[in-house]
Amino acid sequence: MEQITQTVLTNDKLYSLQGVDVKEELLGKISMNLRVQNYWCTLIKEKLTGDTSKKLFNTVVIYYVRIRSKVFIRVYFDNKKAKTKKITRKAEKGLRKGLESG
């Protein structure tokens, strides 16, 4: 699931994902991935069957997607704030220091 998430949630793809429900995108890709389904089947082998297994799988995937998307969005906005943060007047280089001595 992490590999699929890393391919979808990247800074490069952020602009193409505007207006798209990222959670739904991730849910669909993770749910349809054969590798994830095979791991799930081996994990619950002979413990759960049928509808119970599907409900638990969907619940696990939904919680995973919520956690990962929230963390990604938080990091994205933190990075965006850091880039656009204005330098305060006290932190600016002094005007006299910037003058060339001549």
Protein Blocks (a to p, Z undefined) as FASTA:
>chain_A
ZZmmmmmmcfklmmmmgoiafklmmmmmmmmpmklmmmmmmmmgokbgcjlmmmmmmmmm
mmmmmmmmmmmmmmmmmmmmmmmpccdfklpccfklmpccZZ
